[in-house]
Amino acid sequence: MTELAKGIAIGMVAGAAVGALAAMPKKRGSAMGRMLKTAGHIVENISDAMGL
């Protein structure tokens, strides 16, 4: 897989996480924190699988 494809895949995951956070009501701070941690784990897993 090329570097461009790796970057696009990671960007898509990060963008989806940011979009989901922006759509959440402000009152759910703890849910937002959990989502950020989960998104971080997903990006790490994808990076590891791609060999970054």
C-alpha angles and dihedrals in degrees: 000000000000125000090248092056091048091052092047092051093050091045091052092053092046092046092050091051093049091047092051091049092050091052094053121096114255092240094071100076095146092051089050091053091051091049092051091051091048092048089050091053091049092051090048091050092049091047091050092048091051093046098244 
